[in-house]
Amino acid sequence: MYKPMTIGTTGVLAISGFSGSGKTRLTRTLTGELSIRGIRVVALKSTQDDVVPEKEGSDTAQFHQAGAVGTVLIGPDGIAVRGDDLSLDRVLRGFVVLFDSPDLILVEGFKDTPLPRIEVLREQDTRSHYIGSPRPPLLVVARNNPQLIAVPEGVPVVSGENLHQVVDLVLKYLGR
């Protein structure tokens, strides 16, 4: 296992795989199980859908049109952030501050970033997305994959039914 990626004392770990692979289920399960163990988790999800944090003509939209490099809308049930340069790295660093140095940020998606990750495979997947990658996943979670034939050398494969093994691996990754 390689050294965890951290921002300050906060660990960062991606959960990646193709649509329908079980990323959300795994992220939800890990968040719940780790939280029970006292690990403070922030979950971040990527989407291919448009994210519209403000309505056309709204005050924050007008601030953006006037040249603000970022706008934040705060309401009783959350916040919406818009910025011209919100790279994943900047968002992660912002989360560390916003959520007062959580123990772990789980990043669902972003399969093409160099983050340490757990890869989740669909039943029809026969190989890891990271064959030949300089940073293979920490673990491959395969859901009933009788055809799974290719994963990076040395990367363990865990059945999607044995999620306690995934929780244990994440705790080890965090040094707990």
Phi, psi and omega in degrees: 000136180271166183299137181293149172280131178228154168239106191065239178257003183270124175282150178232131182214128179268150171241114186229159179164173181281166179306133179086006184278341182109018180301313182295317178301313180294317179299316179297315180297313179299316180302313180295311183294320179289322179298319177302328181272009177086009178274125179275115187245136167248132180250130181238131182239135174267158178216152174270350180282156175294136175252116183245096183281353183214151178275147177303132180086354180292167180303313182292327175297320178294321177299317180295314180297331180283350176119003178298134179283346177201149174226149178227129176249121181246129178229180183295338183242016177155189180227156172232131183240136174227136180209156180284332183226069180260072177292161178302318180300316180294321179295315179300315179296322177295322179296323179300319178286310184302321183256022172054059176052066176297164180286328186209137168250117174269124183249106180274122181103211179054046186294345181257014176264160182276025179289148169300145188207162166250128179261132178250126181254147175280165179302324184276353180286134181250353181208156176289146174292342190253020174300126179083000181286144176290342177231081180292165179293159175291329189201147172247128176257116183246129180265101176047056186259082180293340183265003182294116185237345187221114171228157179302144182303134177083358181269122181290150176244129180241140176293144177298346178275347183252058185292340176298329177293325178292316178301314179300319179297318180294319176299318177296317177304321180279357180077029182250000000 
